Amino acid sequence: MRIDDGRFDGARVIVTGAGSGIGRATALRLLAEGATVIGTDISESRLSALAEEAATERLIAVAGDVSDESVVGRVVQAADGAVTSLANIAGIMDDFLPPAEVEDEVWDRVLRVNLTAVMRLTRAVLPAMVERGAGTIVNVSSEAGLRGSAAGAAYTASKHAVIGLTRSTAFFYAGKGVRCNAVAPGATITNIQAEFRSAFAGERMAPYMQTNVPQPATADELAAAIAWLLSDDSANVNGAVLPSDNGWSVI
C-alpha cells in the first residue's frame, strides 16, 4: 500500500482496537503518515507489541475495555484534549446466534462494545471538535450492517445501528466542520472470533456464505479506506457508508 508521507502531520487520532487486525493496521498507517495515535485495546500485551513495532513516541497506548466509560475517559485524557480524528474500530462477534437463540449476555456485550462504546467516544470528542470547527470520525460498520445474512442477530443489529449513528452525527455536525463516515468491511483477515455456535444458523447461512462471499481483504486494505476518510482527501464526503468488501454488497 502506498504511504502518503506527512498526510497526518500534526493530527492526533484516537484508534480503538489498535492492538490487532484492522485497528492495528490503521494505527501503523496513521503513524507512518505523521499522526500522533492514541491507541486503545483491551489487551495490554497486544498494545506492547504494537508499540515495539511502531518504535515511536507518537504512539500513546491506553489499555482497557473501551465499552467501559472510565476507559473512554482515560483515552480522551491521554489525548490531552486535542483530538483531531477518531477511528472507532474495536468490535466483537456474536457466534452467529439467530434471534431465537441469542442470550442476554451476548446481546448486551456485543451492543456495548460495537455500539455504545462508539457513541461514548464520539460524544466525548465532539465538543472540542465543534469548538475548533474541524474534526473527522470514522466508524467501522460491516457487511452485516447492510444485509441480514452476514452474522447473528446481535452483531447485525449493532452494525446497522452504527450506520444510523454515523448518519445522525454527520447530519447534526456538518455545519460545525465535523465529518462522520463509516466503512463497511466484508470478509477480512483478522483474529476476530467468528465461530458458529448455532447449528440452525450454519444451515441457514451456509448456502449464502459458500456462494456469495468474495475473496477476503487484508487489514491493510481496510486501513487505507479508513485513513482516506479521516484525511482531508475526502473533504467533501460526509455521512457516507463505504463498503470495502470486494463487491459483496452488490451481489
Secondary structure, 3 states (H helix, E strand, C coil): CCCCCCCCCCCEEEEECCCCHHHHHHHHHHHHCCCEEEEEECCHHHHHHHHHHHCCCCEEEEECCCCCHHHHHHHHHHCCCCCCEEEECCCCCCCCCCCCCCCHHHHHHHHHHHHHHHHHHHHHHHHHHHHHCCEEEEEECCHHHCCCCCCCHHHHHHHHHHHHHHHHHHHHHHHHCEEEEEEEECCECCCCCCCCCCHHHHHHHHHHHHHHCCCCECHHHHHHHHHHHHCHHHCCCCCCEEEECCCHHHC
